[in-house]
């Protein structure tokens, strides 16, 4: 497999390093200038993108032009970029995810059943990242929030908490920032007399790079829009 990496930040470098470990050829790395004109880029098997919305838009246009599959872990995508991903999925394949770790994929898949069983439990979501992370809550936390919202149509998300009694439909969302923490996500189910907590901790970025490459391998030859856990576990989770 030959890949094109979009984004030269920490995750882009991690993808290149993981590709070398796996003996996967990297055709090139597209940086902030968004130059997709190099010879040979159009002949890659898949594009892997960890960048920012503007550059992701260019990656989507490049993939549409060349009918290439795209794996993207870029968060905070604009409506224009999301529409582009939908158009790409009509002629090739797309996997867009806020988190490419196997553990988070397993947690998200399990939550669908847990939410159905623990329908009366209170829910809190806590995420922790390094001091330089810009967005809050994290993309993965938002992914967990969407899973909760799918199961609880009346969920009311609050960010942090002020004085006052917790309301029935309230779901607290908390963001912690400091140090060099790669990422930690916790979702708590708090009932009367018992509780259940799912916690995922990432100690290094290589797990996300490895997951993105696994997704790329599974996208080749497919058409459509896929969640990471659908590719990983070969099930339809919705």
Secondary structure, 3 states (H helix, E strand, C coil): CEEEEECCCHHHHHHHHHHHHCCCEEEEEECCCCCCCCCCHHHCCEEEECCCHHHHHHHHHHHHHHCCEEEECCCCCCHHHHHHHHHHCCCCEEEECCCCCHHHHHHHHHHHHHHHHCCCCEEEEEEEECCCCCCCCCHHHHHHHHHHHHHCCCCEEEECCCCCCCCCCEEEEEEEECCCCCEEEEEEEECCCCEEEEEEEECCCHHHHHHHHHHHHHHCCCCEEECHHHHHHCCCCC
